[in-house]
């Protein structure tokens, strides 16, 4: 690689090499760096273009007086200003307006020349720092800087030194459940877990002593293809999935409505796997009927609440509803998503789109209605959590990205890296790497937009949450960006300090504890930076091992600032892990060669021995079910092992322990096999084997909760 190409990559934030999970160094090919640079807006075809691109990057800051946003911490509040070198700064006037209460004031400040100079044309520019005296309240401020007859505007984001700290977590070690909402099985739902099931789970938590409910992402998925069920590939991370609406709880629903679909509901409820298309179509058909009823009574309080919701959500809701209406018309005739639509509809701000919105006002209103009702029911869950006194309540999950055929990309494509998607290179858990096909924010454009798209996503997913899990938290620092056509890529860097500080602001404003999922290739120093910001980590039994060892860490070695669990939705449940069923499954799916499969079986036998030793050493076996042997070669499933494992992990000093119901209920199949399509494996479709109404009387549940409560 030439020194100039390396310099360009360093300048615009593209890694030319990276170290994998096995400490192996990987060099990125020159052509990949050139292609990625062009996707970021910098030509790199030859030495001349590279030189111009480097100059362009450095010139950008000097071409505007104020940056679109300055992100700082309370302890040191400042922003820089670019002015002609001969400009007298004594005439600067500053006014700030706090966005929370619109209060406007003139703070005291000092001006310092930091010495930087840059010449554009015949003008030499200088950069000065405006340092505000004293502390400001956490939040966002509109800057109005006046010099002579000119006024300049920007945003000042003032962050706390750390993310929000829940006082309870500083005093108590809590526990709860990690659940996939869709998997909740009940005798009353319509074939998929819904908000009423979640409401009822709150009562179960209260009676059992649990204070946390960890959830999969709840964001809206494809209206036209319900089988695209991955909660990590939404069409908008700003809104909820209407499939979780309990139709029977919608105002206007009647016993006659239930009678008309009772048999269909019973069949969907009793199916082994979730039948997404029939469930969604049945719910949508009924909700369309209820929507028409609401429109017939526009004087009702319910309709007034709907209109108020639409006004409150504004342009973002308009875009989602418009996108869904346009998609619905084209879904089965135009292939390739919104990029394949007629040209006049590819731009969300075009005149054709505005005219379409007027012509299809009622259908667009229906999609808004879905969001209104979903949020109304979701808010009822939060209210119930507060009434029952759960100390954390909902622990929501923010997906790392949004699918490329999404309302977010259609509505603001410039904010994303074009024709590229987020993924991950090979690591310990996924030896072939992963292409998630998710849109990735363009780092520069994101800052030019004053981080508004990022802020909106954070705020939407902190709604009703006592804690928020940041999926693939390393994405706050860097994302592995894969070029769509070439299937190659590298890491693109983000302004890590800004991303963390914005996260801290939203955490503080929403009183929401932050946890970062950092399984995979973790950059050096990343965990330490997260800890400095009071961001907890995830401690997973299968991952918590000394480097290069198959031994399991003692519970005392787990970090205190963490949410601990046995596994995750991408890992096999305990019983499946014990027998190694997922190894055979991955061989069948082509993930493992026969040689890899045999090696994994050999390794699993060693891991089982190590796990038994760890459980023995910590004396966590149930008294009435002591270990009876070595259980070699999968000869049996040890009675009481799930209780012992739960006690083992729950004993850790970690703030929160999350139990998966799949582990408690002896599930032997995975919820999700990453990188595998649904036609090969029923990802995101498995229901829990025990219905909610029977959960508390299930002996496995009773015993495991008792085991957890011995430690928590």
N, C-alpha and C positions, 0 to 999 in steps of 0.2 A: 504494500500500500504506500502510495506517495505521501510525503510529509504534508502536502497541501490538502489532500483528501482527509487525512487524519485530523488536520487542524479544523477543517469544515465540520467533520463529525463531532469533534469535541465542542465546537462553538455552538452548534444547533442542537446538541443533545442526542446523538446516536452512538450507542456502544459499538465499537469495532471488534470487541471480544468479550467473553463472559466466562465465568467459572461455574461449572455445573454442580449438582448435589454431591458428586463423587470427587470433587476437587480437581476435575479435569478442565483444562483451558480450551476454549473453542474460539477460533478466529472466524470473523464474518467476511465473506468474499466482497471484493471491491464493488462488483456490479450491484450487489444488494444494498450497500451503503449509498451508492449513487441513486438507485431507484427510490429508496426511502427518503433521501434528501429532497428529491423532486416532489414526493408526496407532501413534504412539509413546506414546499414552496421555494426550494433553493436548487437551481440548476447545477449539475455536477458532471456534465458530459466530458469536459476537458479542463485543462489547467486554467484557461482563461475564464471559463464559467465559474469554476471553483473560487477564483480570486474575487470575481464580482459578487458572488454569493456571500462570501465572508464580509466584504465591505458593506453589502446591503444589510446584513444582520446588525453590524455595529452602528450603522447610520440610523437605523430605525428609531432608537431611543432619542437621538439628538434632533429628530425632526418634529418632536412635539414637546410642548412645555411641560405637561404633566402626563404621567402614565395613567392608564384607565383606572388602575387601582393600586394602592400601596397597602400591603398586609404587614402589620407590625404587632409586637406584643406590648402589653400595658406598661412594662417597665422601661420601654424606650420607644417613644412615639415620634416618628419623623416621616418625611417624604422628600423626594428630590425634585428640583425644578430646573429646567433648561432655559437659559436666557442668553441673549447676545452678551458678549464679554464686557462691553462697555455699559451695560445696564446697571443703574443704581438701585440696589435692592432695598434701600431705606424706605421706599414708597410702597412696599408690599403690604397689602391688607388681606386678612384671612378671616373667613367666617365658616363655621361648621354647623351642619344640621343633622341631628341624631335621627336615624330612620325609625327608631322605636316609638318615639313620642313627638317627632317633628320639631323638637325644641331647637332653636337656632341661637348661637352665641359666638362671641369672638374670643378665642383663647389667646393666652400669652404665648409668644414664640420667639425663637432666635434664628438667625440666618447665618449659615457657615459655608464658606467657599471650600469645596472639597478638592479643588485643584484640577479637575478634569477639564480638558479643552478639546474641541473638535471643529474642524473647518468644513463648511458646506458652501460651495460657490465662493463668494467674496466675504462671507460672514464667519467670524470665529464665535463659537458658542461656549458657554461655561455651564457647569452643573453645580448648583448650590443645594444645601440641605436645609429644610425648614424643620426645626426641632421644637415640638410643642412642650411647654412647661407643665409639669405635673402629670397626673394620671387622668385617663378618660374611662368612662364606663365601657364595658365590653359591648361590642356591636359594630354597626356600620354607620359611617358619617358621610354626608355629601360635603365635599370640599368646594368652596368658592374662593378662588385666589384672584385678587384684583391688583393690577399694576398699571398705573397710569389710566388710560381709557379702556384697557383690555381686561376681560374677565375669563378665567379658565376654570373648568369644573372637572372633578375627579371623585373617586371614592376612597375613603380611608377605612380599612378594616382593622379594628383593635381587638386583639385576641388575649385571652387569659394565658398565663404561663402554662397551664395544664388543662386537660379536658375535665369535664364535670366529674366530681367524686361523690358518689352516693354514700351518705354518712353511715347507712346500715352496713354496707360492705366493709367499712372500717372497723366495725364492732362484731359482726357475725359472719359465720360461714354458712351460706345458703345453699339450697339445692332446688332442682326443678326437673322439668322434662324437655327434651328436644324432640319436637314432633313435626311431621309433614302434615300440614292442615288437611290436604286432600285425602290423606290416608286414614283419617279418623272415621271409624266405622260405627254407625249407630242404627237403631231400629226406627228412626224417624227421618233421616236425611234422604236425599234423592239420588243416592249412588255415589256421592262424593262428600267428604267432610266439608262443613260450611261454618258460617259465623255463629250459628246457634250451637253447633257441636263445640266450638271454641268457648262460647259462653258457659256451657255445661262443664267443660274441662276445668274452668276456673273454680267451680264448686268442688270438683274432685281434688284439685290442688289444695284448696282451703282445708278440706277434711283430712288430707294426707300430710299436711305440713309443708307442702311445696310452695315456693315463692316466685318461681320463674317458669315461663313457658317460652321456650325457644322455637321459632317458626321458620319455615322456608320462606323465600321471598314471596310476597303476596301480590306482586304487580300484574297488571293486565297483560294477557297473552293474546294470540291471534283470534279474532272473532270469526274469521273465515275458515280456519283450519284448526279446530280444537284439539286435534291429535298432536299438534306441536305443543306439548305439555310441559316442557322444561321450565321450571320457575326461574331459571337463570337466563332465559332468552326472551325477555318481555318486549312488547311494542312500546311500552312507556314505563319508566320507573317512577313516574309521578302519580300513578293512579292504580287502583285495585282491580283484581280479577273478579268480574261479576259472576263467575261460576260458583263463588263462595257465598252468594246471596241465598238465604233461606227464603224461598218463594212464599212459603206459607206465612211468613212474618211480614210480608209486604202489605201495607194498607190497601184494602179493596179486595183482597183474596177471600174467596167464599168457599163454603163446604161443597157447593156444586162444582167449583173449579177442581177441587181435590177428587171428587167422584169421577170427573172426566179423564183423569190421568192416573188413577190409583194403581191399576194393573201394571202400567209402564214403570211407575216409580218402584213398585215392589220388585220387578224384574231387574232393574238397574241396581237396586239396593242389594239384591242377593247375588249379583254376579261376582265372580272371584276377583277379577281385575276391574279397575275403573274404566267404564266405557265413555270416554270423553265426548265423542260426537253426539251420541244419543242423549247423554245427560245435558250437555250444553244446549242442544237444539230444543229439548223439552223445556228447559228453564227459560230460554229466550222467547219461545212461543207464548209461554204463560206471562212473561214479563211484558211482552208487547201488548197483550190484552189488558194488563193492569195499567200500563202507560196510557192507553187510550181512555181508560176509565178516569184516570187522574186529570187528563185534559178536558174531560166533560164537566169537571167540578173545579173550575179555576178560582173559586172563592174559598176553597178549603185551606186550612192551615198547612196541610201537607204540600199543596201546590205552592203556597207562599214560601215554604222552606226550600222547595226545589228551586224556585227562581232565585232565592237568596244565595243558595249554593252555587248556582251557575255564575252569578255576578262575582262571588268571592273567588272562584277558581279562574275566571277570566280567560285570557288568551290561551293558556296552556290547555284548558279543557276544550276550548273551541277547536284547537288544532287536533287533539286526539279524536274528538267526535267527527270532525271533517275527514280526517285520515281514515277512520273506520267506515264512514259512509262511502267514500270514494273506493276504498279497497273492496267493500262488499259488492259494488257494481262490477268490478273488474276481476275479482278473485278467480273465476273459473273460465275466463276468456283471455286474460293477459298473464303470461308467465314471466317471472323475473322481478316481481314486486314493484314498488313505486317508481323505480328507475326505468321500468318498461312502459309506464303509462304514457299517454299522449303528452307531448312536450309542455303544453300549457298547464298541465296539472302537476308537473314535477316540482314546481315552485309553489310553496304553500302561500306565498304572498301575491300570486298572480291575480290578474283581473278575472280570469276564467274560474279560479277557485272561489273568489268572492261571489261571483254570480252563481256558482254551484251552491254555495252556502245559502243564498237567498231562496233558490228554487227548491232546495231539499231541507228546509228549515225543520220540518217536523221529524224527519228521520234522524237528522243530526241531534235534535232534542232527545230522541230515544236513547242515543248513546250517552248523552249527558245524564239522563235519568238512571241508567245502569250504574254510573259512578256515584250519583247522589245516594241511591239506595244502598250500594255496597258500603259507602262511608258511614251512612246512618247506622247500619247494623254493626259495623266495626267499632264505631264510637260507643255503641251500647255495651260492647264487650269491655272497653276501657272503663266505662262508668262502673260496671259490675266488679272489675278488678279493684277499683278504688273502694267500693263498698265492702268488699271482702277483705281488704287490707293486705293484699299480696305486696311484698316489700320491693320487688322489682317489676313484676307483672310481665309484660310482653318483651321478649328479647328478639327483635326483628333482624332481618338479614338483608343487607344491601348487595345486590349482584354487582359484579365488577364492570359489567357493561350492558348494553341494550342491543337487541338483534338489529341487523343492518336493514331489514325491511320493517322499519319501525316509525312510529309517529315522531319520535325524537329526532331521528336523522332527517326525515322528510321535512320536519318543521324548522330545522336549523342545521342544514347539512354542512355549512361552513365551519361549524364548531368541531367537526369530526375529521379525522384523517381520511381522505377520499380513497376509495377502492382498496381498503385495508381493514384488517380486523385483529382483535386481541386474541392471544393464545398463550401457550407456554412451551418452551423447549423441553426435551426429555429430562425427567428427573427420577428420583428413586421409586416413586409410586407409579409413574406413567412413562414407561421406557420409550414409547414412540412419540412422546410429546402430545400436545393438545392444540387443536385449532377450534376455538370457541365460536368463531364467526361473529364476534361482537364488535360493535362500533367502538372506536377508541377516540377520546377527546384529543383534539389538536392542541398541544401545550401552549403555543403562542396565542392562538385565537381564543383559547379559554381565558387567558389573562386579559386579552383585549376586551372580552365581554365581561370584565370585572368578576370573573368566576361565577356569574349568575347561573349558568346551566348546572354547575357542580353544586352550588348552594341550594338550588331548588330540589335537586335529587336528594341531598342530605336531609333537607327539611321534610320532604314528603315521607321519607322512610323512617324518620324519627317520630312521626306522628303516632301518638298513642303508645310509644315505646319507652320502657324504662332503661333499656339497653339496646345497642345496635352493633351487630357483627358486620365488619367490613370484609366482604369476600375478597380473597386475594389482595390483602392489604398492601402488598409490595407494589401494587399498581398506583399507590400514592406517590411512589418514588420513580418507578419505571414500569413500562408494560412491554411485553414481547409482541411486537406488531408484525403481522404476517400479511404480505402483499397478496391480494385475492387471486390474481391470475398465476403468479409465479410460485406460490406456496413456499415462500422463503421469507426471512425477516430477521429482525434484530430488536434489541431493547431500545425504546425511545424514552428519554428522561423527562420528568415533570419537575416543576419547582416544588421540591419536597417540603421546604419550610412553609411556603404559602399554603400548600395543600393541607398540611398538618394544622396550621393556625386557623384556617377557615373551618376545618373539622372541629377544632377546639371551641371556636365561637358558637357554632351551631349546637355542639354538645352542651355548652353552658346555657345558651338561650333556651334550649328545649329540655334541660335537666335530664340528660340522657348519657348513661355510661357507655363508653366505646370499647369494643373488643376487636382486635385485628387478627384475621385468619392468615397465618403465615406458614402454611405447609407447602413445601416445594423448594425452589431455589431462592434462598433468602440472602440478599446482599449483605456484605460485611457492615456491621454497625447499625443495621436496620432495627433490630430488636431493641437495642439500647436507646435509639432515638425515639421509638414508640414509647418505651418505658418512661423516658424523661417527660413525655407529654401526658403521662398517666393513662396510656392506652393499654388495656390488658391484652394478654395473648391467649391463644387456645392451647390447652395441654391435652393431647389425645394419647391414650394408653399405648396404641400401636406405634406411635411416633416418639414417645418419651423414652429414649434409650441413649446411653452414652455413645458418642460418635464412634462408628466402626464396630459396635458391639451389638449382639442380639439380646443382651441382658435387659431386663426392665428396670427402670429407675425405681428406687424406693419412693413411696408417697412423700416422704419428707423432703425429697429433692425437687418436687414440683414447685414451680414459681407460685408465690402468693397472689400476685397480680395476674390472675388468669381465670378463665372459665374452663374447667376440666371435664372430660368425657371419656368414655371407652372408645367410641369411634365417631364417624360422621356418616352422612347420607351417601358418600362416595366409597364407603368401606363396608366390608361384609359384617353383618351382625355377629355377635359372639359365637353362637352355635355354628353358623356357617363357617366362620373362621376356624373353629376348632377342628372341624372335619376337612377343611381345605376345599369345600365345594366350589368356592369362587375360583380356585386355581384351574379346576377342570372346566369351569364355565368360560374362563378367559382363553383357554386352549381351544375350546370349541368355537369361540368367536374369532379366533385368529390373532388374538393379542399376544399369546405365548406360543412359541414353537414347542415341539415335543421335548426338546432338550431343556428349554426354560421351564416347562411344566415340571419335569422331573427334578430339576434343581430346586424349584419352589416347594415341592413336596418334601424334599430332604430338609430344606430350611425350616419348613413349618413344623416338622417333627422336633427339631432343636428348639424352636420358639415355644412349643407347647411345654417342653421340659422346663424351659426358663420361666414360663408363666407359673407352672405348678410350684417351682422353687420359690418364686417371689411371693405367692399366696401363702405357702407354708411359713416362710420367714416372717411374715407379718401376722400370722395367726388369725386369718380372717375367714376361715372355713366355718360354716354353720355348725354349732355344737351337735346337732342331731344328724348332720350329714358330713362327717369328716371324710377326708380323702381316703379312698380304699385301694388305690393302686397307681401305677404310672400311666395307665390308659394308652399303652403303646399302639402305634399304627391305627389310631382311630377306632379302637375296639369298643369304645363306649363313650358316651357323653357324661362327664363327671356330675353326679347329682350335687346341686348346691353351688356349682362353679360360678353361675351368674351372680349369686348373692355374694360370694367371696370376692369376685372381681369388682362389684359395685362398692363393697366395703373398702377394698384396696384403694380405688381411685377417690372415693369420697373422703378417705382419711387425709388426703393431701391438704396442705394449707391454702390451696386455691380458694378464692372468694366464693366461687359458685361451682357446684357439681351438677352436671346435666346428665340424666339417664335417658337412654332411648328405649321407648316401649318395645321396639323390635328385639332388643336384648332381653328384656324382662320376659317377653312372651314367646321366646324360643323360635323366632323367625329364622328361616334357613335360606332366604333369598335376598338379593341386593335390591335396594331402591333404585340405584342408578349405577350403570357401568359407563364411566366417562369415555367419550370418543366413539360410542357405539350407537347406531341409529335404532329407533324404536321397532323397526321391522326385524331386528336381530335379537333385541332384548326389551322386555316391557318396562322401560325406564319410567319412573314417576307414576306408576299405575298400581302399585301394590297397596291393598288395604290392610289394616291391622287385623289379626285373626280373631280378636275379641272385641265385642261391641262395647261402647262406652257405658251403657247401662249395666253391663256385667263385669266391668273392669275391677271395681273395688271388692267384688266377691271372688275374683279369680285367685287361686292359691299362689300362683307364681307372682302375681302383683303384690299380694299381701306380704309374702315372705321377703321380696326384694325391697319393698318400702321399709319394712322393719329393719332390714340389713343396713340400708342407707341411713336411717335415723339413729343407728348406733354410733355413727360417725359425725352426724350433722345435727 
